[in-house]
Amino acid sequence: MALVRPDLGKIVPRFLHYYFMSPAWRAVVEANTISGATVDRIPIKKFPDFDVSIPSISKQRSISDTLSAYDDLIENNRRRIHLLEQAARLLYKEWFVHLRFPGHEHVKIVDGVPEGWEKKKLGDVAPLKYGKALKSDDRVPGPFPVYGSSGVVGTHTKPLVLGPTIIVGRKGNVGSVYWSPDDCHPIDTVYFIDSERCSLFLYYALKQMNFINTDVAVPGLNRDFAHSRSILIADQKILRLFDETVTPLHQQMELLKRQNASLAGARDLLLPKLMNGEVAV
């Protein structure tokens, strides 16, 4: 990493940010990249000598204001997505951790378990299945998200599993949990729970479970260990009510995510045209 300090008298920092995203700058970087035995790198000492082509300060401000309008909307949507998921997580904790579910006043608690509920092993409720390797070079960009332990890592033309599905980090980001409403391809660094077994209740139960690393050499989640974890299963009436309550929240989240994808796509199409003067501001 390197820190770039813009000269405020010559360049608008946000414009520089967008300029670094432009094809013109990427071409400069590629022309000055040094290939190493393990990783490619940019020679930092030569970085100040890289050529830049920038318009006047006033034009920089106009360009950055135009592009930042898209990013401001994207960030606002991200905050809304976070608040919606937080609301669903808090509802899960209220009902299934603190046991303040609808009608709880009239339900007897025996050994910490409400009457009609039961504790089960995760492996009995929803066995974890192994994802399948799909190297980045083998991926053909398409409509189906590719999931690794850090979330979506790309797209592909063919899915491995039908949605909805739950993805659980196996290697790397151990115990990470993701919900995919769409068909997708979980790779070999994750487990997944197929559509027949997954539910939004199970998704939030897994997020609450806090899986731990079970491999000393390489961070990993042992499947037998994960299957041995207990999960509290409510009666069908409460499970249905929870699903009916949080499903609209997830529908809103998916709508906002799709809006963000459209906004990012529009911004990325506009950015090079603004930078090369093809579109005037």
Residue pairs with C-beta under 8 A, 6 or more apart in sequence:
2 42
2 44
2 47
4 16
6 12
6 13
6 16
10 54
10 57
11 54
11 57
11 60
12 57
12 60
12 61
12 64
14 64
14 68
15 54
15 60
15 61
15 63
15 64
17 64
18 63
18 64
18 67
18 271
18 275
19 25
19 52
19 54
19 275
21 268
21 271
22 271
22 272
22 275
23 272
23 275
24 53
24 272
24 275
24 276
25 52
28 50
28 51
28 52
29 42
29 50
32 42
32 43
32 46
32 50
33 40
33 41
33 42
34 40
34 41
34 42
34 43
54 60
55 63
55 277
59 281
62 281
63 274
63 275
63 281
66 270
66 274
66 281
67 267
67 270
67 271
67 274
70 263
70 264
70 266
70 267
70 270
71 267
73 259
73 263
74 260
74 263
74 264
77 256
77 257
77 259
77 260
77 263
78 260
80 252
80 256
81 253
81 256
81 257
84 249
84 250
84 252
84 253
84 256
85 249
85 253
87 249
88 200
88 204
88 246
88 249
88 250
89 204
89 207
89 208
91 242
91 245
91 246
92 201
92 204
92 205
92 208
92 242
92 246
93 208
94 100
94 101
95 101
95 102
95 234
95 238
95 242
96 201
96 204
96 205
96 208
96 232
96 234
96 242
97 208
99 109
99 114
101 114
101 234
101 238
102 238
102 241
104 114
107 114
107 115
107 116
108 114
108 115
109 115
113 119
113 232
114 234
116 234
116 235
117 232
117 233
117 234
117 235
118 232
118 233
119 230
119 231
119 232
119 233
120 230
120 231
120 233
121 227
121 228
121 229
121 230
121 231
122 128
122 209
122 226
122 227
122 228
122 229
122 230
122 231
123 224
123 226
123 227
123 228
125 197
125 202
125 231
125 233
126 166
126 193
126 197
126 198
126 202
127 193
127 197
127 227
128 168
128 191
128 192
128 193
128 223
128 226
128 227
129 191
129 192
129 193
129 194
130 170
130 188
130 191
131 147
131 160
131 167
131 170
131 185
131 186
131 187
131 188
131 189
131 190
131 191
131 192
132 160
132 185
132 186
132 187
132 188
133 187
133 188
134 146
134 156
134 160
134 185
134 187
136 153
136 154
139 146
139 154
139 155
139 156
140 156
140 157
141 154
141 155
141 156
141 157
142 155
142 156
142 157
142 158
143 155
143 157
144 155
144 156
144 157
144 158
144 159
144 182
144 183
144 184
144 185
145 152
145 154
145 155
145 180
145 182
145 184
145 185
146 152
146 153
146 154
146 155
146 156
146 184
146 185
146 187
147 153
147 167
147 178
147 180
147 184
147 185
147 186
147 187
147 190
147 192
148 172
148 187
148 189
148 190
149 169
149 170
149 171
149 172
149 173
149 174
149 176
149 189
149 190
150 169
150 172
150 173
150 176
151 176
151 178
153 187
156 185
158 185
159 183
159 184
159 185
160 184
160 185
160 186
161 183
161 184
161 185
161 186
161 192
161 194
161 195
162 183
162 194
162 195
163 180
163 181
163 182
163 183
163 184
163 195
164 179
164 180
164 181
164 182
164 195
164 198
165 180
165 184
165 186
165 192
165 193
165 194
165 195
165 198
166 177
166 178
166 179
166 180
166 192
166 193
166 198
166 202
166 203
166 206
167 176
167 177
167 178
167 179
167 180
167 184
167 186
167 190
167 191
167 192
168 175
168 176
168 177
168 190
168 191
168 192
168 193
168 206
168 211
168 221
168 226
169 175
169 176
169 177
169 189
169 190
169 211
169 221
170 188
170 189
170 190
170 191
170 220
170 221
170 223
171 188
171 189
171 190
171 218
171 219
171 220
171 221
172 189
172 219
174 211
174 212
174 213
174 219
174 220
174 221
175 209
175 210
175 211
175 212
175 213
175 221
177 203
177 206
177 207
179 200
179 203
179 250
181 250
181 254
186 192
191 221
191 223
191 226
193 202
199 239
199 243
200 242
200 243
200 246
200 247
200 250
201 234
201 239
201 242
201 243
202 231
204 246
205 231
205 232
209 229
209 231
211 221
211 226
211 229
212 221
213 219
213 220
213 221
214 220
214 221
214 222
214 225
215 221
215 222
233 239
234 242
270 279
272 278
273 279
274 281
